[in-house]
Amino acid sequence: MVTRQLSPRQLSPPTDELPTVEPE
């Protein structure tokens, strides 16, 4: 799901290490 990638990214702070990758 696309929400999976956007959810953690929006909730979590801007990670310079993981720009588009979904941080687990």
The first five atom37 places (N, CA, C, CB, O) and aatype in JSON, in Angstrom:
{
  "aatype": [12, 19, 16, 1, 5, 10, 15, 14, 1, 5, 10, 15, 14, 14, 16, 3, 6, 10, 14, 16, 19, 6, 14, 6],
  "atom_mask": [
    [1, 1, 1, 1, 1],
    [1, 1, 1, 1, 1],
    [1, 1, 1, 1, 1],
    [1, 1, 1, 1, 1],
    [1, 1, 1, 1, 1],
    [1, 1, 1, 1, 1],
    [1, 1, 1, 1, 1],
    [1, 1, 1, 1, 1],
    [1, 1, 1, 1, 1],
    [1, 1, 1, 1, 1],
    [1, 1, 1, 1, 1],
    [1, 1, 1, 1, 1],
    [1, 1, 1, 1, 1],
    [1, 1, 1, 1, 1],
    [1, 1, 1, 1, 1],
    [1, 1, 1, 1, 1],
    [1, 1, 1, 1, 1],
    [1, 1, 1, 1, 1],
    [1, 1, 1, 1, 1],
    [1, 1, 1, 1, 1],
    [1, 1, 1, 1, 1],
    [1, 1, 1, 1, 1],
    [1, 1, 1, 1, 1],
    [1, 1, 1, 1, 1]
  ],
  "atom_positions": [
    [[0.84, -1.21, 0.0], [0.0, 0.0, 0.0], [0.86, 1.25, 0.0], [-0.94, 0.01, 1.22], [1.95, 1.28, 0.58]],
    [[0.38, 2.26, -0.65], [1.14, 3.52, -0.7], [1.09, 4.21, 0.66], [0.59, 4.46, -1.81], [2.01, 4.93, 1.03]],
    [[0.01, 3.98, 1.39], [-0.14, 4.61, 2.71], [0.98, 4.16, 3.65], [-1.51, 4.28, 3.32], [1.42, 4.93, 4.5]],
    [[1.41, 2.93, 3.49], [2.48, 2.41, 4.36], [3.73, 3.27, 4.24], [2.8, 0.94, 3.99], [4.38, 3.59, 5.23]],
    [[4.07, 3.65, 3.0], [5.28, 4.44, 2.79], [5.1, 5.87, 3.3], [5.66, 4.46, 1.29], [6.02, 6.45, 3.89]],
    [[3.93, 6.44, 3.08], [3.69, 7.84, 3.45], [3.44, 7.97, 4.95], [2.51, 8.41, 2.66], [3.87, 8.93, 5.58]],
    [[2.74, 7.0, 5.52], [2.41, 7.08, 6.95], [3.63, 7.29, 7.83], [1.69, 5.81, 7.37], [3.72, 8.31, 8.52]],
    [[4.58, 6.36, 7.83], [5.76, 6.51, 8.69], [6.58, 7.74, 8.35], [6.64, 5.28, 8.59], [7.19, 8.36, 9.22]],
    [[6.59, 8.08, 7.09], [7.41, 9.22, 6.67], [6.81, 10.53, 7.19], [7.53, 9.26, 5.12], [7.54, 11.41, 7.64]],
    [[5.49, 10.66, 7.12], [4.85, 11.9, 7.57], [4.86, 11.98, 9.09], [3.41, 11.98, 7.05], [5.1, 13.05, 9.66]],
    [[4.61, 10.85, 9.75], [4.58, 10.84, 11.22], [5.98, 11.06, 11.79], [3.99, 9.52, 11.73], [6.17, 11.85, 12.71]],
    [[6.93, 10.34, 11.23], [8.3, 10.47, 11.7], [8.93, 11.77, 11.19], [9.13, 9.27, 11.26], [8.49, 12.31, 10.18]],
    [[9.94, 12.27, 11.88], [10.63, 13.49, 11.46], [11.34, 13.28, 10.13], [11.64, 13.93, 12.53], [11.6, 12.14, 9.75]],
    [[11.65, 14.35, 9.41], [12.32, 14.25, 8.11], [13.67, 13.56, 8.23], [12.49, 15.64, 7.5], [14.62, 14.13, 8.79]],
    [[13.76, 12.36, 7.71], [15.02, 11.61, 7.81], [15.86, 11.83, 6.56], [14.75, 10.1, 8.01], [15.46, 11.45, 5.46]],
    [[17.0, 12.44, 6.73], [17.89, 12.69, 5.59], [18.46, 11.38, 5.05], [19.03, 13.65, 5.99], [18.81, 11.28, 3.87]],
    [[18.55, 10.39, 5.93], [19.11, 9.12, 5.5], [18.13, 8.38, 4.59], [19.46, 8.24, 6.73], [18.52, 7.8, 3.58]],
    [[16.84, 8.42, 4.97], [15.84, 7.74, 4.16], [14.87, 8.75, 3.57], [15.08, 6.69, 5.0], [13.87, 9.11, 4.2]],
    [[15.16, 9.2, 2.35], [14.32, 10.18, 1.68], [12.96, 9.6, 1.27], [15.03, 10.73, 0.46], [11.92, 10.15, 1.63]],
    [[12.98, 8.5, 0.52], [11.73, 7.92, 0.06], [11.55, 6.5, 0.58], [11.68, 7.93, -1.47], [10.45, 5.94, 0.51]],
    [[12.62, 5.92, 1.09], [12.52, 4.55, 1.58], [11.69, 4.52, 2.86], [13.93, 3.95, 1.84], [11.74, 5.45, 3.66]],
    [[10.92, 3.45, 3.03], [10.07, 3.37, 4.23], [10.89, 2.93, 5.44], [8.9, 2.38, 3.99], [11.33, 1.78, 5.49]],
    [[11.11, 3.81, 6.4], [11.89, 3.49, 7.62], [11.12, 2.56, 8.54], [12.25, 4.77, 8.37], [10.02, 2.89, 8.99]],
    [[11.71, 1.39, 8.83], [11.02, 0.45, 9.71], [11.33, 0.74, 11.16], [11.4, -0.99, 9.37], [10.84, 0.05, 12.05]]
  ]
}
